Amino acid sequence: MDISANNYADIRSRIFEALEESGMSQKEFALRMNVAPQTVTDWKKGKSASFVRMGTMLSMVLNVSPAWLVFGEGEKYLSKEENLKLLKSQINYDVSMLRDTIEVFTKANPGFSFLGLMVAAAYDQADKGTQAAVRKLLDVNEVPQESGRTSEAM
């Protein structure tokens, strides 16, 4: 979405018009947008325009068309099919960005393993009995201590 500084106030107005019509509280809206409630308050008061980077998400959460949100043109509300299409598009974009990030990170850090990180996280979340069983299977007395992780002797 191409958003110019000239229409921030108009976009802000349409965001809060749609929010009011949705019946959603600002707190719930913030949660769905994955921003702090203060951020939504700042948007409303004109103290921040960070919403300009969130056009697709705003459209999905408020169920309004991107064209209406940005330019005030066209149909206001999205059909269920249009909302799903927008959601799929956003998910595909997010997955693509994540893949690119992982590729760049692993090239820069050849010894790093995302699988190892996931295993370590699962171990940390496991109960003490499961952790002890894993250590026994791996034939280790303790797990090496890393940033924020604790090790326990068997």
Secondary structure by P-SEA (a helix, b strand, c coil): cccccccaaaaaaaaaaaaaaacccaaaaaaaacccaaaaaaaaacccccccccaaaaaaaacccccccccccccccccaaaaaaaaaaaaaaaaaaaaaaaaaaaaacccccaaaaaaaaaaaaccaaaaaaaaaaaccccccccccbbbbcc
